[in-house]
Amino acid sequence: MHVLTIPVTPFMQNARIITCGITGKSALIDPGGDPDKLLSAIADNNLNVDAILLTHGHLDHVGAADILRDTLNIKIIGPHKDELFWFDALPMQSQMFGFAPKEAFLPDSWLESGDTVQIGEIKLEVRFCPGHTPGHIVFYEERAKTVIVGDVLFKGGIGRTDFPKGNSAQLKESIRQKLFSLPDETLVLSGHGENTTIGHEKRTNPFMSGQYG
C-alpha cells in the first residue's frame, strides 16, 4: 500500500491517497478542503481514484468531499451513521471553524464496525472509535501494518472532546480497545501532525497514561 499525504486547509489536515501497488487503484481519505490541490496531486501522480473514504464528519476532514465526488464521479463511503449530526451541521461548522460557507451533504453509504473496504488488493478493516465524535471510525490494513485514525490518536496526544457530542472517557476506551489492541509496530497515520506507532503511544502518550486528563 502506497500512501500520499497532502496537508489541506489552514488546519493542516492530512488528506491521504492510498494506492494498491498491484492494481493501481486508489482511494482518497478525508479530503478536508483545497479540492484543486488534491486534484492536481491525483493528476500529477496519474492516480485512479475509485472512492472517497471518511473517518468522521468534521469540516476540516470532509470539506472537499462532495466537490470531489462530483468531479471524479465516485462515491463517498463512511463514516458511521452516528456522524449524521455533524453532516447536518456543516453550515454551522463553517461558521464555528471560520471556513467559507458550506452546505450540508451526506455520504453515499455509511460503514459499521467490522466492515471491510477493498481498494484493489488493499483490505481496510473498519473499527468504530467514538469519542472525538459519535460516529468516528478508523481504517486498519493488516498486511501493511497501518491504521488511519483521523482525529482519534496523535503523536503524544488524543482527539479533542470539547465539541458537541464529544466524550473523553469514551475516546480513551476506544483507543484502549480498538487501537492499543493492534501490534506495537503498527504505523499510525493521524489526521494532523506526524506519524507514530501504536507501541510508541502505548509507552509514552501522556493522555493515555493518566499523566494528563
Backbone hydrogen bonds, N-H to C=O, Kabsch-Sander energy under -0.5 kcal/mol:
donor,donor_aa,acceptor,acceptor_aa,energy
2,H,19,T,-2.7
4,L,17,I,-2.5
6,I,15,A,-3.1
8,V,13,Q,-2.4
12,M,9,T,-2.2
13,Q,8,V,-2.7
14,N,191,G,-3.5
15,A,6,I,-1.5
15,A,13,Q,-1.6
16,R,29,I,-2.2
17,I,4,L,-2.6
18,I,27,A,-2.3
19,T,2,H,-2.5
20,C,25,K,-2.9
24,G,20,C,-2.0
26,S,48,N,-2.6
27,A,18,I,-2.1
28,L,51,A,-2.5
29,I,16,R,-3.5
29,I,27,A,-0.5
30,D,28,L,-0.5
30,D,53,L,-2.5
32,G,30,D,-1.5
38,L,34,D,-1.8
39,L,35,P,-2.7
40,S,36,D,-2.2
41,A,37,K,-1.8
42,I,38,L,-2.1
43,A,39,L,-2.4
44,D,40,S,-3.1
45,N,41,A,-1.6
46,N,43,A,-1.1
47,L,42,I,-2.5
48,N,24,G,-0.8
49,V,47,L,-0.8
50,D,26,S,-3.3
50,D,48,N,-0.5
51,A,26,S,-0.7
52,I,75,K,-2.5
53,L,28,L,-2.9
54,L,77,I,-1.9
61,H,58,H,-2.3
62,V,58,H,-1.1
63,G,59,L,-2.1
64,A,31,P,-2.3
65,A,62,V,-1.9
66,D,62,V,-0.5
68,L,64,A,-2.5
69,R,65,A,-2.3
70,D,66,D,-1.9
71,T,67,I,-2.5
72,L,68,L,-2.7
73,N,69,R,-1.1
74,I,69,R,-1.3
75,K,50,D,-0.6
77,I,52,I,-3.4
77,I,75,K,-0.6
78,G,109,S,-2.9
80,H,135,G,-1.7
83,E,80,H,-2.1
84,L,81,K,-1.8
86,W,83,E,-1.0
87,F,83,E,-1.7
88,D,84,L,-2.7
89,A,85,F,-1.2
90,L,87,F,-1.4
93,Q,89,A,-2.8
94,S,90,L,-2.2
95,Q,91,P,-1.1
96,M,92,M,-2.5
97,F,93,Q,-3.0
99,F,94,S,-2.1
108,D,76,I,-2.0
109,S,76,I,-1.3
111,L,79,P,-1.8
114,G,126,V,-2.9
115,D,112,E,-2.1
117,V,124,L,-2.6
118,Q,116,T,-0.5
119,I,117,V,-0.5
119,I,122,I,-2.2
120,G,118,Q,-0.5
122,I,119,I,-2.5
124,L,117,V,-3.1
124,L,122,I,-0.6
125,E,123,K,-0.6
125,E,140,Y,-3.3
126,V,115,D,-2.9
127,R,138,V,-2.2
129,C,127,R,-0.6
129,C,136,H,-2.5
131,G,133,T,-1.8
136,H,133,T,-1.0
137,I,55,T,-2.3
138,V,127,R,-2.2
139,F,148,I,-2.2
140,Y,125,E,-2.6
140,Y,138,V,-0.5
141,E,146,T,-3.2
142,E,140,Y,-0.7
145,K,141,E,-0.8
145,K,142,E,-0.7
146,T,141,E,-1.8
147,V,187,L,-2.9
148,I,139,F,-3.1
149,V,147,V,-0.7
149,V,189,L,-2.1
150,G,189,L,-0.6
152,V,149,V,-2.1
154,F,157,G,-2.7
156,G,154,F,-0.8
157,G,154,F,-1.5
159,G,152,V,-1.8
166,G,163,F,-2.1
167,N,131,G,-2.8
171,L,167,N,-2.3
172,K,168,S,-2.4
173,E,169,A,-1.9
174,S,170,Q,-2.3
175,I,171,L,-2.3
176,R,172,K,-2.4
177,Q,173,E,-2.7
178,K,174,S,-2.9
179,L,174,S,-0.7
179,L,175,I,-1.3
180,F,175,I,-3.3
182,L,179,L,-2.2
186,T,183,P,-2.1
187,L,145,K,-3.1
188,V,196,T,-3.2
189,L,147,V,-2.8
189,L,187,L,-0.6
190,S,188,V,-0.7
191,G,150,G,-3.3
193,G,12,M,-0.5
196,T,188,V,-1.7
198,I,186,T,-2.0
199,G,184,D,-2.9
201,E,197,T,-2.0
202,K,198,I,-2.5
203,R,199,G,-1.8
204,T,200,H,-2.2
205,N,201,E,-1.9
208,M,205,N,-0.8
209,S,205,N,-1.4
210,G,206,P,-0.6
211,Q,206,P,-0.9
212,Y,206,P,-2.1
